[in-house]
Amino acid sequence: MLQMIHSRLVAAFTPSPHFVALLVLDATTIEDAAIRQLAKNLLSSGCVFFISWGPDCERVHDLFDTVANFYEPLIMTTWESDEPLDEAIWELLYMTHPHDAYWDTCRNAVAITVGNSDWSAQVERRLKDIESLTVMSFPRSNHAMQPTALRRYVFDVYVS
């Protein structure tokens, strides 16, 4: 299942050499080796900021870091274990600021959902209507934030 992500990324776009990624995944049954391989594939495809969300996302993050630590300049990573999915999506759109070395070449945001059609539908719905995501997630906010200047792509790798 995770092997399909790299080929779909490469086939889907190449508008900029770098991107930020949100991986939405229940990793509780996925082996470490598969996650490390996914990290290698994402990094070789141009991932410069990585967010993991879902059950066992801290382990996914840590495994991603073990691979990303060999890359220079620094690859930023985080996980959202205690946040709802909408907040992870919000983070992808508003808070992903890669290392300065990638600033001019990072113009894509990629959301990858694996194995859960409800999560995939939620991500796609939110990316199509960013304003409602912001209003719903932060109704008391007095400041109007704008998403980072990124194109948004959703990859659904749902396998039943």
N, C-alpha and C positions, 0 to 999 in steps of 0.2 A: 504494500500500500504506500509506504513512504518513498519507495523508489520512483514512483510515478511523478512526484512533485518536481524533481529536477528537470525532467524532459518537458513537462508542461510549462515550467517557467521559461526555459530557453525558447520554446516554440511560440509562446504567447507574446513576448515583447522584448525589445532591446532599445527603447527610446532614450534611456540614459544608462551609463555604465554601472550605477549604484542604486540601491533601494533600501528601504526600511521594511521590516517584515514582522507581522503578528502571526504566530502559530497557535491555532486553537485546536487543542488535542487532549484526549484522555490517554495519557501515556502509561497508565498503570500496568498494561500488559505488553508494552513495547520494550524490547531489549535495548540495552545501552548501545550496542554496536550499531543498531539501526538508527538511533538518534544521532550518534556521532557521524555516521555517513550522511544523514540529512544535513547536519551542520556543515560538513565539508562541501556538499553540493550547493547549499545556499551561499556560503562564503565564496565559492568559486564562481557563482553566478553574479556576485556583486553585492551581497547583503552587507550593510555597514552598521545597522542597528537592528537588534533582534529582541522581540518581546514574546514570552511564552505565557499561555493562559490555559487553564484546565486542570483536572486532577493530575497530580504529580508534575506540575509545571516547574517546580523548583529543581527537580532532578533534571528535567529537560534543559533548563537554563544552565545548570552546573556542567552538564555534558557539553553543551554548546560552547561554554567558556573554555573548556579544556582544549577544544579545537581552535577557537578564536584567539587564544592567547599567543598563537604563533604568527598572527597577522600584525603588520604594521602599516599605517598608523592604527591606533587603537580601534577595535570594534566594540561599540557600546551594546550592552545587553541588560535586560531586566526581566522580571517575572511578575505576574499579577495573581498571586494565589488567593488573596483575601478580597478581591474586588469582583464586582459583577462584570460580565462580558462587555456591557456597554462602556464601562470605564476603561477597559483594555483597548477597545476600539477608539475611544476618545484619546487615550494616550498615543496610539498610533498616529492619529491625525494632528494632534496639537503639541505633543511633548517630545517627539522623536527628533532630536538634533544631533546628527552624527558629528564625528570629529571634524574639525575645521578643514582638514585636508580633503574631505569628501563633499564639502558644502556646495560647490558649484556643479558637481556631477551627480548628486543624489536628487532625483526628481520623481521617484516612484515609491508608492506605498503599496505593499502586497499583504493581503490577508489570506492566510491559508487555513482552511478548515479541514479536519480529517475525521471521518467516521461518524459524524452527527449532523443530520440534515437540519435539525432545528437550529443549531449553532450557525450553520451555513446560511440559512434563511435570515437569521437575525443580523449577521454581519453584512450580508448583501443589502438588506433593508436599511440599515443604518448608513452605509456608505452612499446609498442613493439619496438619502435625506439627512445630510449632516446637521442642518439647523435643528431638526427635531431631537437629534441625539444630544446636542448641547443644551437645549432648553429642558429636556427631560432629565438629563444627568445633573445639571447644575442650575436649577430654577432660581436660586437666590443670587446668582452671580450678577454683579453690576457692571462687569466689563465684557465687552464684546470681543471675544478671541476669534482669530481667523486661523483656519487650518494651515499648517505649513504648506508651502508651494509644492505639493506633490500630486502626481496622478495617482489614482486609486484603482487597484485591481483586486479581484476576489478569485481565489482558486479553491474550488470545492473538490476535494478528493474523497468524497463520501463513497464508501464501499460497504455494501450490506453483507 
